[in-house]
Amino acid sequence: MKKIIYYFSGTGNSLYTAGKIAEAIGGAEIVSVRCSAETVSAEDADIIGFVCPVYEWDIPGAFKEFIGKITINPNAYIFMVTTYIAVLGKSFETVAEILEEKGADLHYGRAIRCVASQCIAYPPFPPERIMIPYMEKQIEKAGREISTKTQRDYPRMSSLMRRRYHKVMGPYMKIEKEYDKGFYTDDRCKGCGVCEKVCPTQNIIMQNNRPTWNHQCHGCNACVAYCPTKAIQFKTPQAYKELDTIICKMLRLPEGRKRYHHPLIKAGDLMVHRKEIVPNDNKAHTG
Ligand SMILES: Cc1cc2nc3c(=O)[nH]c(=O)nc-3n(C[C@H](O)[C@H](O)[C@H](O)COP(=O)(O)O)c2cc1C
């Protein structure tokens, strides 16, 4: 039985989730959005999964494009798991619509609450010591349900949120892909190229041993969070400064920035584009 899980991840929460679900369903291939969509078809798969973060009340644009391009088996059991902090918006509906165009249905949807990854805007919250064990419990539940091919209706955006979507999200959508205008490196940059290799949108190109950002950014923070020398700095975009102030005040978060990535996902894990997860056997075949 062929099982395949496609994922997008900036700071590792979604990659960690994809890997654990793959284990729970008895093994699966996990495939990064960094692969060329045309080469990773699922037309002969029996179980197909999509795992990604919620960005701006939706799924990351690059993942949307990727899902649109892959060929799938419309008769497969199809699930979607998002990682998020508070607002799911239309993330599940987006994927359900793309699947509908392919003649397929979304059979299962669940969202996993995680640590906020948006460190260019506000400090990571809630605290890792609380969220990492809680995340684990939620993933275990999702894994159990998916392994028995449970049908679960996916969460939808409320009509109130739908009415507010453009007003609230408009400022961020306008600067989407351009968060990277505020990124720069300081003299700690060694030109190692880790940032280029972990970027899920392949937005970074090394030039003269320094990263250059090419405005196809989703603000995922992978480059910032995984830089081994913390050499990547950022100026928070204006639209985010306002969000920053509101969230910090509301949640009484400190003003200072802290880099976050999932503690068990290392830069090297994000660099592997395809990986066969084999449960109860630590042998993983990469390619
Ligand atoms: C650019 C950006 C936008 C985000 N937008 C939302 C959002 O609309 N709703 C929400 O609940 N979380 C939002 N988050 C938080 C992430 O969904 C969450 O931290 C997720 O687990 C990150 O996954 P990753 O570690 O796999 O990249 C956002 C994070 C980023 C970086």
The ligand as a Gaussian input file, in Angstrom:
#p B3LYP/6-31G(d) Opt

LIG

0 1
 C        3.971000      34.183000       8.139000
 C        3.205000      33.456000       9.217000
 C        1.829000      33.597000       9.302000
 C        1.105000      32.917000      10.293000
 N       -0.246000      33.040000      10.332000
 C       -0.969000      32.339000      11.251000
 C       -2.408000      32.409000      11.259000
 O       -3.048000      33.077000      10.437000
 N       -3.056000      31.700000      12.212000
 C       -2.406000      30.945000      13.166000
 O       -3.056000      30.352000      14.012000
 N       -1.041000      30.817000      13.148000
 C       -0.320000      31.501000      12.209000
 N        1.068000      31.383000      12.192000
 C        1.736000      30.452000      13.146000
 C        2.111000      29.121000      12.471000
 O        1.009000      28.586000      11.767000
 C        2.598000      28.078000      13.468000
 O        3.575000      28.571000      14.313000
 C        3.088000      26.817000      12.745000
 O        3.140000      25.738000      13.644000
 C        4.458000      26.956000      12.077000
 O        4.754000      25.752000      11.387000
 P        6.230000      25.327000      10.944000
 O        7.055000      25.270000      12.213000
 O        6.071000      23.994000      10.327000
 O        6.732000      26.351000       9.997000
 C        1.794000      32.068000      11.225000
 C        3.194000      31.945000      11.134000
 C        3.899000      32.625000      10.144000
 C        5.382000      32.456000      10.075000

